[in-house]
Amino acid sequence: MAQKKLDLLGEVCPFPLFKTQAELEQMNSGDVLLIEVDFNQSVRNIIKWCEDQGHNYELDETGQGIWLVTITKK
């Protein structure tokens, strides 16, 4: 199981979702992608996409307006 981190701080929609999708396409089932993001609409978009695609995710607010989304590829 591989793990990769994306720093998407300062990125606004739709780029965090596009970059998340592109990164996960290169990963294998069971791999973990850690995404750090500070735009709350991007968080909602990423979570909705994960739910639609069947990927498991965890969401943690690590600071004032900063989230860590941990996605495990299905």
CHARMM internal coordinates of N, CA and C (Angstrom, degrees):
IC EDIT
DIST 1 N 1 CA 1.4528
DIST 1 CA 1 C 1.5271
ANGL 1 N 1 CA 1 C 108.59
DIST 1 C 2 N 1.3031
ANGL 1 CA 1 C 2 N 116.15
DIHE 1 N 1 CA 1 C 2 N 122.00
DIST 2 N 2 CA 1.4592
ANGL 1 C 2 N 2 CA 122.30
DIHE 1 CA 1 C 2 N 2 CA 178.92
DIST 2 CA 2 C 1.5246
ANGL 2 N 2 CA 2 C 109.86
DIHE 1 C 2 N 2 CA 2 C -94.06
DIST 2 C 3 N 1.3257
ANGL 2 CA 2 C 3 N 115.11
DIHE 2 N 2 CA 2 C 3 N 157.45
DIST 3 N 3 CA 1.4575
ANGL 2 C 3 N 3 CA 120.70
DIHE 2 CA 2 C 3 N 3 CA 177.31
DIST 3 CA 3 C 1.5184
ANGL 3 N 3 CA 3 C 108.14
DIHE 2 C 3 N 3 CA 3 C -134.73
DIST 3 C 4 N 1.3282
ANGL 3 CA 3 C 4 N 116.01
DIHE 3 N 3 CA 3 C 4 N 137.43
DIST 4 N 4 CA 1.4553
ANGL 3 C 4 N 4 CA 121.58
DIHE 3 CA 3 C 4 N 4 CA 179.71
DIST 4 CA 4 C 1.5191
ANGL 4 N 4 CA 4 C 108.34
DIHE 3 C 4 N 4 CA 4 C -137.81
DIST 4 C 5 N 1.3389
ANGL 4 CA 4 C 5 N 116.46
DIHE 4 N 4 CA 4 C 5 N 151.94
DIST 5 N 5 CA 1.4610
ANGL 4 C 5 N 5 CA 120.96
DIHE 4 CA 4 C 5 N 5 CA 179.66
DIST 5 CA 5 C 1.5218
ANGL 5 N 5 CA 5 C 109.92
DIHE 4 C 5 N 5 CA 5 C -122.68
DIST 5 C 6 N 1.3324
ANGL 5 CA 5 C 6 N 115.14
DIHE 5 N 5 CA 5 C 6 N 136.53
DIST 6 N 6 CA 1.4590
ANGL 5 C 6 N 6 CA 122.30
DIHE 5 CA 5 C 6 N 6 CA 174.25
DIST 6 CA 6 C 1.5184
ANGL 6 N 6 CA 6 C 108.64
DIHE 5 C 6 N 6 CA 6 C -114.17
DIST 6 C 7 N 1.3156
ANGL 6 CA 6 C 7 N 117.25
DIHE 6 N 6 CA 6 C 7 N 126.45
DIST 7 N 7 CA 1.4620
ANGL 6 C 7 N 7 CA 122.27
DIHE 6 CA 6 C 7 N 7 CA 174.62
DIST 7 CA 7 C 1.5227
ANGL 7 N 7 CA 7 C 106.88
DIHE 6 C 7 N 7 CA 7 C -97.77
DIST 7 C 8 N 1.3286
ANGL 7 CA 7 C 8 N 115.79
DIHE 7 N 7 CA 7 C 8 N 105.10
DIST 8 N 8 CA 1.4585
ANGL 7 C 8 N 8 CA 120.81
DIHE 7 CA 7 C 8 N 8 CA -178.31
DIST 8 CA 8 C 1.5267
ANGL 8 N 8 CA 8 C 111.29
DIHE 7 C 8 N 8 CA 8 C -111.82
DIST 8 C 9 N 1.3206
ANGL 8 CA 8 C 9 N 116.64
DIHE 8 N 8 CA 8 C 9 N 23.44
DIST 9 N 9 CA 1.4628
ANGL 8 C 9 N 9 CA 120.70
DIHE 8 CA 8 C 9 N 9 CA 177.85
DIST 9 CA 9 C 1.5242
ANGL 9 N 9 CA 9 C 109.28
DIHE 8 C 9 N 9 CA 9 C -63.02
DIST 9 C 10 N 1.3269
ANGL 9 CA 9 C 10 N 115.56
DIHE 9 N 9 CA 9 C 10 N 133.24
DIST 10 N 10 CA 1.4572
ANGL 9 C 10 N 10 CA 120.82
DIHE 9 CA 9 C 10 N 10 CA -179.79
DIST 10 CA 10 C 1.5138
ANGL 10 N 10 CA 10 C 114.14
DIHE 9 C 10 N 10 CA 10 C 87.15
DIST 10 C 11 N 1.3217
ANGL 10 CA 10 C 11 N 118.01
DIHE 10 N 10 CA 10 C 11 N -8.56
DIST 11 N 11 CA 1.4684
ANGL 10 C 11 N 11 CA 122.19
DIHE 10 CA 10 C 11 N 11 CA 179.41
DIST 11 CA 11 C 1.5286
ANGL 11 N 11 CA 11 C 109.22
DIHE 10 C 11 N 11 CA 11 C -85.48
DIST 11 C 12 N 1.3220
ANGL 11 CA 11 C 12 N 116.96
DIHE 11 N 11 CA 11 C 12 N 139.65
DIST 12 N 12 CA 1.4648
ANGL 11 C 12 N 12 CA 121.16
DIHE 11 CA 11 C 12 N 12 CA 178.78
DIST 12 CA 12 C 1.5198
ANGL 12 N 12 CA 12 C 110.03
DIHE 11 C 12 N 12 CA 12 C -115.52
DIST 12 C 13 N 1.3270
ANGL 12 CA 12 C 13 N 115.08
DIHE 12 N 12 CA 12 C 13 N 162.83
DIST 13 N 13 CA 1.4693
ANGL 12 C 13 N 13 CA 121.79
DIHE 12 CA 12 C 13 N 13 CA -178.33
DIST 13 CA 13 C 1.5187
ANGL 13 N 13 CA 13 C 110.61
DIHE 12 C 13 N 13 CA 13 C -55.76
DIST 13 C 14 N 1.2897
ANGL 13 CA 13 C 14 N 115.42
DIHE 13 N 13 CA 13 C 14 N 143.62
DIST 14 N 14 CA 1.4602
ANGL 13 C 14 N 14 CA 130.47
DIHE 13 CA 13 C 14 N 14 CA 5.62
DIST 14 CA 14 C 1.5330
ANGL 14 N 14 CA 14 C 113.32
DIHE 13 C 14 N 14 CA 14 C -97.68
DIST 14 C 15 N 1.3269
ANGL 14 CA 14 C 15 N 118.07
DIHE 14 N 14 CA 14 C 15 N 8.50
DIST 15 N 15 CA 1.4682
ANGL 14 C 15 N 15 CA 121.30
DIHE 14 CA 14 C 15 N 15 CA -170.00
DIST 15 CA 15 C 1.5309
ANGL 15 N 15 CA 15 C 115.01
DIHE 14 C 15 N 15 CA 15 C -62.99
DIST 15 C 16 N 1.3408
ANGL 15 CA 15 C 16 N 120.72
DIHE 15 N 15 CA 15 C 16 N -39.93
DIST 16 N 16 CA 1.4715
ANGL 15 C 16 N 16 CA 118.00
DIHE 15 CA 15 C 16 N 16 CA 177.86
DIST 16 CA 16 C 1.5279
ANGL 16 N 16 CA 16 C 113.03
DIHE 15 C 16 N 16 CA 16 C -59.25
DIST 16 C 17 N 1.3177
ANGL 16 CA 16 C 17 N 117.85
DIHE 16 N 16 CA 16 C 17 N -40.42
DIST 17 N 17 CA 1.4623
ANGL 16 C 17 N 17 CA 120.07
DIHE 16 CA 16 C 17 N 17 CA 178.50
DIST 17 CA 17 C 1.5227
ANGL 17 N 17 CA 17 C 110.46
DIHE 16 C 17 N 17 CA 17 C -67.08
DIST 17 C 18 N 1.3261
ANGL 17 CA 17 C 18 N 118.06
DIHE 17 N 17 CA 17 C 18 N -44.45
DIST 18 N 18 CA 1.4697
ANGL 17 C 18 N 18 CA 121.07
DIHE 17 CA 17 C 18 N 18 CA 179.49
DIST 18 CA 18 C 1.5284
ANGL 18 N 18 CA 18 C 110.89
DIHE 17 C 18 N 18 CA 18 C -59.51
DIST 18 C 19 N 1.3327
ANGL 18 CA 18 C 19 N 116.71
DIHE 18 N 18 CA 18 C 19 N -44.31
DIST 19 N 19 CA 1.4655
ANGL 18 C 19 N 19 CA 120.63
DIHE 18 CA 18 C 19 N 19 CA -179.12
DIST 19 CA 19 C 1.5265
ANGL 19 N 19 CA 19 C 111.14
DIHE 18 C 19 N 19 CA 19 C -68.00
DIST 19 C 20 N 1.3285
ANGL 19 CA 19 C 20 N 116.56
DIHE 19 N 19 CA 19 C 20 N -36.32
DIST 20 N 20 CA 1.4663
ANGL 19 C 20 N 20 CA 121.00
DIHE 19 CA 19 C 20 N 20 CA 176.44
DIST 20 CA 20 C 1.5203
ANGL 20 N 20 CA 20 C 110.25
DIHE 19 C 20 N 20 CA 20 C -63.51
DIST 20 C 21 N 1.3242
ANGL 20 CA 20 C 21 N 116.76
DIHE 20 N 20 CA 20 C 21 N -47.50
DIST 21 N 21 CA 1.4667
ANGL 20 C 21 N 21 CA 121.24
DIHE 20 CA 20 C 21 N 21 CA 179.58
DIST 21 CA 21 C 1.5237
ANGL 21 N 21 CA 21 C 110.85
DIHE 20 C 21 N 21 CA 21 C -60.14
DIST 21 C 22 N 1.3196
ANGL 21 CA 21 C 22 N 117.02
DIHE 21 N 21 CA 21 C 22 N -46.13
DIST 22 N 22 CA 1.4682
ANGL 21 C 22 N 22 CA 121.13
DIHE 21 CA 21 C 22 N 22 CA -178.24
DIST 22 CA 22 C 1.5274
ANGL 22 N 22 CA 22 C 110.98
DIHE 21 C 22 N 22 CA 22 C -63.13
DIST 22 C 23 N 1.3172
ANGL 22 CA 22 C 23 N 116.85
DIHE 22 N 22 CA 22 C 23 N -41.06
DIST 23 N 23 CA 1.4663
ANGL 22 C 23 N 23 CA 120.43
DIHE 22 CA 22 C 23 N 23 CA -179.29
DIST 23 CA 23 C 1.5252
ANGL 23 N 23 CA 23 C 110.87
DIHE 22 C 23 N 23 CA 23 C -67.12
DIST 23 C 24 N 1.3267
ANGL 23 CA 23 C 24 N 117.16
DIHE 23 N 23 CA 23 C 24 N -44.14
DIST 24 N 24 CA 1.4642
ANGL 23 C 24 N 24 CA 120.17
DIHE 23 CA 23 C 24 N 24 CA -179.01
DIST 24 CA 24 C 1.5247
ANGL 24 N 24 CA 24 C 111.97
DIHE 23 C 24 N 24 CA 24 C -66.13
DIST 24 C 25 N 1.3301
ANGL 24 CA 24 C 25 N 117.71
DIHE 24 N 24 CA 24 C 25 N -30.24
DIST 25 N 25 CA 1.4685
ANGL 24 C 25 N 25 CA 120.50
DIHE 24 CA 24 C 25 N 25 CA 177.41
DIST 25 CA 25 C 1.5236
ANGL 25 N 25 CA 25 C 111.13
DIHE 24 C 25 N 25 CA 25 C -60.89
DIST 25 C 26 N 1.3285
ANGL 25 CA 25 C 26 N 117.38
DIHE 25 N 25 CA 25 C 26 N -29.94
DIST 26 N 26 CA 1.4607
ANGL 25 C 26 N 26 CA 122.50
DIHE 25 CA 25 C 26 N 26 CA -178.03
DIST 26 CA 26 C 1.5325
ANGL 26 N 26 CA 26 C 112.59
DIHE 25 C 26 N 26 CA 26 C -86.19
DIST 26 C 27 N 1.3364
ANGL 26 CA 26 C 27 N 116.79
DIHE 26 N 26 CA 26 C 27 N -6.74
DIST 27 N 27 CA 1.4626
ANGL 26 C 27 N 27 CA 121.18
DIHE 26 CA 26 C 27 N 27 CA -174.84
DIST 27 CA 27 C 1.5232
ANGL 27 N 27 CA 27 C 111.08
DIHE 26 C 27 N 27 CA 27 C -100.95
DIST 27 C 28 N 1.3183
ANGL 27 CA 27 C 28 N 115.89
DIHE 27 N 27 CA 27 C 28 N 162.24
DIST 28 N 28 CA 1.4633
ANGL 27 C 28 N 28 CA 122.44
DIHE 27 CA 27 C 28 N 28 CA 179.45
DIST 28 CA 28 C 1.5214
ANGL 28 N 28 CA 28 C 110.78
DIHE 27 C 28 N 28 CA 28 C -96.67
DIST 28 C 29 N 1.3167
ANGL 28 CA 28 C 29 N 115.64
DIHE 28 N 28 CA 28 C 29 N 161.61
DIST 29 N 29 CA 1.4611
ANGL 28 C 29 N 29 CA 121.68
DIHE 28 CA 28 C 29 N 29 CA 176.23
DIST 29 CA 29 C 1.5278
ANGL 29 N 29 CA 29 C 109.76
DIHE 28 C 29 N 29 CA 29 C -56.01
DIST 29 C 30 N 1.3247
ANGL 29 CA 29 C 30 N 116.05
DIHE 29 N 29 CA 29 C 30 N 133.19
DIST 30 N 30 CA 1.4585
ANGL 29 C 30 N 30 CA 121.26
DIHE 29 CA 29 C 30 N 30 CA -179.00
DIST 30 CA 30 C 1.5142
ANGL 30 N 30 CA 30 C 114.26
DIHE 29 C 30 N 30 CA 30 C 92.22
DIST 30 C 31 N 1.3457
ANGL 30 CA 30 C 31 N 117.70
DIHE 30 N 30 CA 30 C 31 N -15.14
DIST 31 N 31 CA 1.4595
ANGL 30 C 31 N 31 CA 120.85
DIHE 30 CA 30 C 31 N 31 CA 177.10
DIST 31 CA 31 C 1.5267
ANGL 31 N 31 CA 31 C 109.63
DIHE 30 C 31 N 31 CA 31 C -69.03
DIST 31 C 32 N 1.3274
ANGL 31 CA 31 C 32 N 115.68
DIHE 31 N 31 CA 31 C 32 N 155.73
DIST 32 N 32 CA 1.4593
ANGL 31 C 32 N 32 CA 121.78
DIHE 31 CA 31 C 32 N 32 CA -175.75
DIST 32 CA 32 C 1.5255
ANGL 32 N 32 CA 32 C 109.68
DIHE 31 C 32 N 32 CA 32 C -117.31
DIST 32 C 33 N 1.3354
ANGL 32 CA 32 C 33 N 115.43
DIHE 32 N 32 CA 32 C 33 N 132.86
DIST 33 N 33 CA 1.4585
ANGL 32 C 33 N 33 CA 122.38
DIHE 32 CA 32 C 33 N 33 CA 176.47
DIST 33 CA 33 C 1.5224
ANGL 33 N 33 CA 33 C 108.06
DIHE 32 C 33 N 33 CA 33 C -117.00
DIST 33 C 34 N 1.3310
ANGL 33 CA 33 C 34 N 116.11
DIHE 33 N 33 CA 33 C 34 N 122.40
DIST 34 N 34 CA 1.4618
ANGL 33 C 34 N 34 CA 122.47
DIHE 33 CA 33 C 34 N 34 CA 176.70
DIST 34 CA 34 C 1.5216
ANGL 34 N 34 CA 34 C 107.65
DIHE 33 C 34 N 34 CA 34 C -100.38
DIST 34 C 35 N 1.3195
ANGL 34 CA 34 C 35 N 116.40
DIHE 34 N 34 CA 34 C 35 N 126.10
DIST 35 N 35 CA 1.4600
ANGL 34 C 35 N 35 CA 120.97
DIHE 34 CA 34 C 35 N 35 CA -177.58
DIST 35 CA 35 C 1.5184
ANGL 35 N 35 CA 35 C 108.83
DIHE 34 C 35 N 35 CA 35 C -122.29
DIST 35 C 36 N 1.3190
ANGL 35 CA 35 C 36 N 116.27
DIHE 35 N 35 CA 35 C 36 N 124.42
DIST 36 N 36 CA 1.4580
ANGL 35 C 36 N 36 CA 121.17
DIHE 35 CA 35 C 36 N 36 CA 174.76
DIST 36 CA 36 C 1.5251
ANGL 36 N 36 CA 36 C 107.13
DIHE 35 C 36 N 36 CA 36 C -103.75
DIST 36 C 37 N 1.3296
ANGL 36 CA 36 C 37 N 115.92
DIHE 36 N 36 CA 36 C 37 N 123.33
DIST 37 N 37 CA 1.4639
ANGL 36 C 37 N 37 CA 120.90
DIHE 36 CA 36 C 37 N 37 CA -173.27
DIST 37 CA 37 C 1.5273
ANGL 37 N 37 CA 37 C 109.32
DIHE 36 C 37 N 37 CA 37 C -142.93
DIST 37 C 38 N 1.3439
ANGL 37 CA 37 C 38 N 116.13
DIHE 37 N 37 CA 37 C 38 N 148.96
DIST 38 N 38 CA 1.4647
ANGL 37 C 38 N 38 CA 119.94
DIHE 37 CA 37 C 38 N 38 CA -178.39
DIST 38 CA 38 C 1.5280
ANGL 38 N 38 CA 38 C 113.21
DIHE 37 C 38 N 38 CA 38 C -126.61
DIST 38 C 39 N 1.3028
ANGL 38 CA 38 C 39 N 117.43
DIHE 38 N 38 CA 38 C 39 N 15.24
DIST 39 N 39 CA 1.4682
ANGL 38 C 39 N 39 CA 121.52
DIHE 38 CA 38 C 39 N 39 CA 178.97
DIST 39 CA 39 C 1.5226
ANGL 39 N 39 CA 39 C 107.02
DIHE 38 C 39 N 39 CA 39 C -115.08
DIST 39 C 40 N 1.3494
ANGL 39 CA 39 C 40 N 116.86
DIHE 39 N 39 CA 39 C 40 N 110.62
DIST 40 N 40 CA 1.4646
ANGL 39 C 40 N 40 CA 119.36
DIHE 39 CA 39 C 40 N 40 CA -169.17
DIST 40 CA 40 C 1.5237
ANGL 40 N 40 CA 40 C 114.00
DIHE 39 C 40 N 40 CA 40 C -63.22
DIST 40 C 41 N 1.3096
ANGL 40 CA 40 C 41 N 119.31
DIHE 40 N 40 CA 40 C 41 N -29.75
DIST 41 N 41 CA 1.4678
ANGL 40 C 41 N 41 CA 119.92
DIHE 40 CA 40 C 41 N 41 CA 176.15
DIST 41 CA 41 C 1.5255
ANGL 41 N 41 CA 41 C 110.28
DIHE 40 C 41 N 41 CA 41 C -66.26
DIST 41 C 42 N 1.3072
ANGL 41 CA 41 C 42 N 116.86
DIHE 41 N 41 CA 41 C 42 N -35.17
DIST 42 N 42 CA 1.4670
ANGL 41 C 42 N 42 CA 120.41
DIHE 41 CA 41 C 42 N 42 CA 176.46
DIST 42 CA 42 C 1.5213
ANGL 42 N 42 CA 42 C 110.67
DIHE 41 C 42 N 42 CA 42 C -64.32
DIST 42 C 43 N 1.3226
ANGL 42 CA 42 C 43 N 116.76
DIHE 42 N 42 CA 42 C 43 N -39.94
DIST 43 N 43 CA 1.4656
ANGL 42 C 43 N 43 CA 120.57
DIHE 42 CA 42 C 43 N 43 CA 177.49
DIST 43 CA 43 C 1.5209
ANGL 43 N 43 CA 43 C 109.46
DIHE 42 C 43 N 43 CA 43 C -59.27
DIST 43 C 44 N 1.3280
ANGL 43 CA 43 C 44 N 116.86
DIHE 43 N 43 CA 43 C 44 N -48.17
DIST 44 N 44 CA 1.4698
ANGL 43 C 44 N 44 CA 120.74
DIHE 43 CA 43 C 44 N 44 CA 179.57
DIST 44 CA 44 C 1.5225
ANGL 44 N 44 CA 44 C 111.34
DIHE 43 C 44 N 44 CA 44 C -60.62
DIST 44 C 45 N 1.3262
ANGL 44 CA 44 C 45 N 116.88
DIHE 44 N 44 CA 44 C 45 N -42.77
DIST 45 N 45 CA 1.4674
ANGL 44 C 45 N 45 CA 120.47
DIHE 44 CA 44 C 45 N 45 CA -179.75
DIST 45 CA 45 C 1.5285
ANGL 45 N 45 CA 45 C 111.52
DIHE 44 C 45 N 45 CA 45 C -64.20
DIST 45 C 46 N 1.3145
ANGL 45 CA 45 C 46 N 117.21
DIHE 45 N 45 CA 45 C 46 N -43.05
DIST 46 N 46 CA 1.4686
ANGL 45 C 46 N 46 CA 121.41
DIHE 45 CA 45 C 46 N 46 CA -179.47
DIST 46 CA 46 C 1.5268
ANGL 46 N 46 CA 46 C 110.20
DIHE 45 C 46 N 46 CA 46 C -64.89
DIST 46 C 47 N 1.3312
ANGL 46 CA 46 C 47 N 116.80
DIHE 46 N 46 CA 46 C 47 N -44.03
DIST 47 N 47 CA 1.4676
ANGL 46 C 47 N 47 CA 120.52
DIHE 46 CA 46 C 47 N 47 CA 179.70
DIST 47 CA 47 C 1.5247
ANGL 47 N 47 CA 47 C 110.87
DIHE 46 C 47 N 47 CA 47 C -63.18
DIST 47 C 48 N 1.3260
ANGL 47 CA 47 C 48 N 117.21
DIHE 47 N 47 CA 47 C 48 N -45.28
DIST 48 N 48 CA 1.4723
ANGL 47 C 48 N 48 CA 120.76
DIHE 47 CA 47 C 48 N 48 CA 179.58
DIST 48 CA 48 C 1.5224
ANGL 48 N 48 CA 48 C 110.03
DIHE 47 C 48 N 48 CA 48 C -60.78
DIST 48 C 49 N 1.3284
ANGL 48 CA 48 C 49 N 116.77
DIHE 48 N 48 CA 48 C 49 N -44.05
DIST 49 N 49 CA 1.4641
ANGL 48 C 49 N 49 CA 120.84
DIHE 48 CA 48 C 49 N 49 CA 179.73
DIST 49 CA 49 C 1.5269
ANGL 49 N 49 CA 49 C 110.54
DIHE 48 C 49 N 49 CA 49 C -62.46
DIST 49 C 50 N 1.3405
ANGL 49 CA 49 C 50 N 117.37
DIHE 49 N 49 CA 49 C 50 N -43.06
DIST 50 N 50 CA 1.4741
ANGL 49 C 50 N 50 CA 120.85
DIHE 49 CA 49 C 50 N 50 CA 177.85
DIST 50 CA 50 C 1.5212
ANGL 50 N 50 CA 50 C 110.49
DIHE 49 C 50 N 50 CA 50 C -59.11
DIST 50 C 51 N 1.3131
ANGL 50 CA 50 C 51 N 116.91
DIHE 50 N 50 CA 50 C 51 N -45.05
DIST 51 N 51 CA 1.4643
ANGL 50 C 51 N 51 CA 120.66
DIHE 50 CA 50 C 51 N 51 CA 179.04
DIST 51 CA 51 C 1.5229
ANGL 51 N 51 CA 51 C 110.80
DIHE 50 C 51 N 51 CA 51 C -61.97
DIST 51 C 52 N 1.3285
ANGL 51 CA 51 C 52 N 116.82
DIHE 51 N 51 CA 51 C 52 N -43.78
DIST 52 N 52 CA 1.4722
ANGL 51 C 52 N 52 CA 121.06
DIHE 51 CA 51 C 52 N 52 CA 179.70
DIST 52 CA 52 C 1.5252
ANGL 52 N 52 CA 52 C 111.88
DIHE 51 C 52 N 52 CA 52 C -63.71
DIST 52 C 53 N 1.3365
ANGL 52 CA 52 C 53 N 117.03
DIHE 52 N 52 CA 52 C 53 N -35.03
DIST 53 N 53 CA 1.4630
ANGL 52 C 53 N 53 CA 122.03
DIHE 52 CA 52 C 53 N 53 CA -176.61
DIST 53 CA 53 C 1.5278
ANGL 53 N 53 CA 53 C 113.03
DIHE 52 C 53 N 53 CA 53 C -89.95
DIST 53 C 54 N 1.3222
ANGL 53 CA 53 C 54 N 117.01
DIHE 53 N 53 CA 53 C 54 N -12.12
DIST 54 N 54 CA 1.4595
ANGL 53 C 54 N 54 CA 120.53
DIHE 53 CA 53 C 54 N 54 CA 179.28
DIST 54 CA 54 C 1.5201
ANGL 54 N 54 CA 54 C 115.17
DIHE 53 C 54 N 54 CA 54 C 86.04
DIST 54 C 55 N 1.3388
ANGL 54 CA 54 C 55 N 117.02
DIHE 54 N 54 CA 54 C 55 N 14.31
DIST 55 N 55 CA 1.4647
ANGL 54 C 55 N 55 CA 120.50
DIHE 54 CA 54 C 55 N 55 CA 176.95
DIST 55 CA 55 C 1.5318
ANGL 55 N 55 CA 55 C 109.13
DIHE 54 C 55 N 55 CA 55 C -80.78
DIST 55 C 56 N 1.3230
ANGL 55 CA 55 C 56 N 116.71
DIHE 55 N 55 CA 55 C 56 N 142.70
DIST 56 N 56 CA 1.4623
ANGL 55 C 56 N 56 CA 120.84
DIHE 55 CA 55 C 56 N 56 CA 173.77
DIST 56 CA 56 C 1.5193
ANGL 56 N 56 CA 56 C 108.62
DIHE 55 C 56 N 56 CA 56 C -80.38
DIST 56 C 57 N 1.3310
ANGL 56 CA 56 C 57 N 116.22
DIHE 56 N 56 CA 56 C 57 N 146.00
DIST 57 N 57 CA 1.4612
ANGL 56 C 57 N 57 CA 119.80
DIHE 56 CA 56 C 57 N 57 CA 178.43
DIST 57 CA 57 C 1.5208
ANGL 57 N 57 CA 57 C 110.23
DIHE 56 C 57 N 57 CA 57 C -147.31
DIST 57 C 58 N 1.3077
ANGL 57 CA 57 C 58 N 114.73
DIHE 57 N 57 CA 57 C 58 N 157.19
DIST 58 N 58 CA 1.4605
ANGL 57 C 58 N 58 CA 123.41
DIHE 57 CA 57 C 58 N 58 CA 171.48
DIST 58 CA 58 C 1.5171
ANGL 58 N 58 CA 58 C 106.69
DIHE 57 C 58 N 58 CA 58 C -129.86
DIST 58 C 59 N 1.3242
ANGL 58 CA 58 C 59 N 116.16
DIHE 58 N 58 CA 58 C 59 N 144.97
DIST 59 N 59 CA 1.4567
ANGL 58 C 59 N 59 CA 121.78
DIHE 58 CA 58 C 59 N 59 CA -178.81
DIST 59 CA 59 C 1.5184
ANGL 59 N 59 CA 59 C 109.07
DIHE 58 C 59 N 59 CA 59 C -124.80
DIST 59 C 60 N 1.3290
ANGL 59 CA 59 C 60 N 116.23
DIHE 59 N 59 CA 59 C 60 N 126.68
DIST 60 N 60 CA 1.4615
ANGL 59 C 60 N 60 CA 122.03
DIHE 59 CA 59 C 60 N 60 CA 177.27
DIST 60 CA 60 C 1.5189
ANGL 60 N 60 CA 60 C 108.62
DIHE 59 C 60 N 60 CA 60 C -131.66
DIST 60 C 61 N 1.3385
ANGL 60 CA 60 C 61 N 116.10
DIHE 60 N 60 CA 60 C 61 N 132.29
DIST 61 N 61 CA 1.4595
ANGL 60 C 61 N 61 CA 119.63
DIHE 60 CA 60 C 61 N 61 CA 172.93
DIST 61 CA 61 C 1.5230
ANGL 61 N 61 CA 61 C 106.56
DIHE 60 C 61 N 61 CA 61 C -87.29
DIST 61 C 62 N 1.3264
ANGL 61 CA 61 C 62 N 116.20
DIHE 61 N 61 CA 61 C 62 N 114.36
DIST 62 N 62 CA 1.4609
ANGL 61 C 62 N 62 CA 121.03
DIHE 61 CA 61 C 62 N 62 CA -174.00
DIST 62 CA 62 C 1.5219
ANGL 62 N 62 CA 62 C 112.78
DIHE 61 C 62 N 62 CA 62 C -94.07
DIST 62 C 63 N 1.3068
ANGL 62 CA 62 C 63 N 116.58
DIHE 62 N 62 CA 62 C 63 N -12.42
DIST 63 N 63 CA 1.4525
ANGL 62 C 63 N 63 CA 121.19
DIHE 62 CA 62 C 63 N 63 CA 179.90
DIST 63 CA 63 C 1.5099
ANGL 63 N 63 CA 63 C 108.87
DIHE 62 C 63 N 63 CA 63 C -167.83
DIST 63 C 64 N 1.3006
ANGL 63 CA 63 C 64 N 116.01
DIHE 63 N 63 CA 63 C 64 N -178.17
DIST 64 N 64 CA 1.4558
ANGL 63 C 64 N 64 CA 121.28
DIHE 63 CA 63 C 64 N 64 CA 179.56
DIST 64 CA 64 C 1.5254
ANGL 64 N 64 CA 64 C 109.71
DIHE 63 C 64 N 64 CA 64 C -61.49
DIST 64 C 65 N 1.3410
ANGL 64 CA 64 C 65 N 116.17
DIHE 64 N 64 CA 64 C 65 N 100.97
DIST 65 N 65 CA 1.4552
ANGL 64 C 65 N 65 CA 120.77
DIHE 64 CA 64 C 65 N 65 CA 177.81
DIST 65 CA 65 C 1.5161
ANGL 65 N 65 CA 65 C 114.93
DIHE 64 C 65 N 65 CA 65 C 76.18
DIST 65 C 66 N 1.3215
ANGL 65 CA 65 C 66 N 117.65
DIHE 65 N 65 CA 65 C 66 N 19.07
DIST 66 N 66 CA 1.4673
ANGL 65 C 66 N 66 CA 121.61
DIHE 65 CA 65 C 66 N 66 CA 177.26
DIST 66 CA 66 C 1.5227
ANGL 66 N 66 CA 66 C 108.01
DIHE 65 C 66 N 66 CA 66 C -122.13
DIST 66 C 67 N 1.3202
ANGL 66 CA 66 C 67 N 115.79
DIHE 66 N 66 CA 66 C 67 N 128.61
DIST 67 N 67 CA 1.4568
ANGL 66 C 67 N 67 CA 121.39
DIHE 66 CA 66 C 67 N 67 CA -178.15
DIST 67 CA 67 C 1.5175
ANGL 67 N 67 CA 67 C 110.73
DIHE 66 C 67 N 67 CA 67 C -119.69
DIST 67 C 68 N 1.3218
ANGL 67 CA 67 C 68 N 114.63
DIHE 67 N 67 CA 67 C 68 N 148.66
DIST 68 N 68 CA 1.4530
ANGL 67 C 68 N 68 CA 122.36
DIHE 67 CA 67 C 68 N 68 CA 171.13
DIST 68 CA 68 C 1.5238
ANGL 68 N 68 CA 68 C 106.65
DIHE 67 C 68 N 68 CA 68 C -113.98
DIST 68 C 69 N 1.3256
ANGL 68 CA 68 C 69 N 115.83
DIHE 68 N 68 CA 68 C 69 N 115.98
DIST 69 N 69 CA 1.4563
ANGL 68 C 69 N 69 CA 121.71
DIHE 68 CA 68 C 69 N 69 CA 177.25
DIST 69 CA 69 C 1.5251
ANGL 69 N 69 CA 69 C 106.46
DIHE 68 C 69 N 69 CA 69 C -103.94
DIST 69 C 70 N 1.3201
ANGL 69 CA 69 C 70 N 116.10
DIHE 69 N 69 CA 69 C 70 N 121.57
DIST 70 N 70 CA 1.4587
ANGL 69 C 70 N 70 CA 122.37
DIHE 69 CA 69 C 70 N 70 CA 178.87
DIST 70 CA 70 C 1.5197
ANGL 70 N 70 CA 70 C 107.64
DIHE 69 C 70 N 70 CA 70 C -107.06
DIST 70 C 71 N 1.3253
ANGL 70 CA 70 C 71 N 116.35
DIHE 70 N 70 CA 70 C 71 N 114.81
DIST 71 N 71 CA 1.4642
ANGL 70 C 71 N 71 CA 121.90
DIHE 70 CA 70 C 71 N 71 CA -177.18
DIST 71 CA 71 C 1.5226
ANGL 71 N 71 CA 71 C 108.91
DIHE 70 C 71 N 71 CA 71 C -111.74
DIST 71 C 72 N 1.3222
ANGL 71 CA 71 C 72 N 115.44
DIHE 71 N 71 CA 71 C 72 N 130.30
DIST 72 N 72 CA 1.4593
ANGL 71 C 72 N 72 CA 121.50
DIHE 71 CA 71 C 72 N 72 CA 171.64
DIST 72 CA 72 C 1.5202
ANGL 72 N 72 CA 72 C 107.06
DIHE 71 C 72 N 72 CA 72 C -106.35
DIST 72 C 73 N 1.3352
ANGL 72 CA 72 C 73 N 115.74
DIHE 72 N 72 CA 72 C 73 N 118.35
DIST 73 N 73 CA 1.4629
ANGL 72 C 73 N 73 CA 119.90
DIHE 72 CA 72 C 73 N 73 CA -176.79
DIST 73 CA 73 C 1.5220
ANGL 73 N 73 CA 73 C 110.55
DIHE 72 C 73 N 73 CA 73 C -67.08
DIST 73 C 74 N 1.3344
ANGL 73 CA 73 C 74 N 115.36
DIHE 73 N 73 CA 73 C 74 N 136.18
DIST 74 N 74 CA 1.4766
ANGL 73 C 74 N 74 CA 119.59
DIHE 73 CA 73 C 74 N 74 CA -179.75
DIST 74 CA 74 C 1.5045
ANGL 74 N 74 CA 74 C 111.05
DIHE 73 C 74 N 74 CA 74 C -72.06
END
COOR INIT
IC SEED 1 N 1 CA 1 C
IC BUILD
